Amino acid sequence: MRSEKEKMLAGELYRAGDAELQALAWRAKAWMAEYNAMSTAPVAERHAKLAQIMAHVGEGAVIRPPFFCDYGMNTRLGRGVFLNFNCVLLDVVEISIGDLTQIGPGVQILTPDHPRGAEARREGLEFGRPIRIGANVWIGGGALLMPGVSVGDDAIIGAGAVVTRDVAAGATVGGNPARDLPRRG
């Protein structure tokens, strides 16, 4: 029989209240308390701290505290990635952020989803859909990326956008829901 963690990582319905998942979430909470207290620490020390919990942290990747995540272990940061203050990465499944991507303050990248049927929600079931962000993407402050979206290389997501669908490489999107916008300069 598969564990709830195995089901979660496979994107299947799982119970977040499972003891193993709660222990992993507690580990992430303890790690966040330490990381978020490091706002005045040198970048190299914060980078080393990120590497303790994340699946991959590329050279020169920076996350400014405070920072929040579900588990950390399902997040991959490419080379030179930058996340500004107050970002939230709910990583019940993989979040992959490509090289040189810049993410503004208050951005939320959300992989958890919930069954549409009320009965399954009452049973405490949920599932995740991975989010993949390409290289050299710019995501403006306060944007929300919803479960399962992919963002192509060199795309721009405007501040406050709610991204519910894939964003093509080189596209500029904004609004709620995010839609294609003309690109300037």
Beta strands, then each sheet from edge to edge (+ up, - down):
strand 1: 14-15
strand 2: 56-57
strand 3: 62-63
strand 4: 67-69
strand 5: 75-77
strand 6: 82-83
strand 7: 87-90
strand 8: 95-97
strand 9: 102-103
strand 10: 108-110
strand 11: 112-113
strand 12: 125-128
strand 13: 131-133
strand 14: 138-139
strand 15: 144-145
strand 16: 150-151
strand 17: 156-157
strand 18: 162-163
strand 19: 172-174
strand 20: 179-181
sheet 1: 1+ 12- 11+
sheet 2: 2+ 5+ 8+ 13+ 16+
sheet 3: 3+ 6+ 9+ 14+ 17+ 19+ 20-
sheet 4: 4+ 7+ 10+ 15+ 18+
end
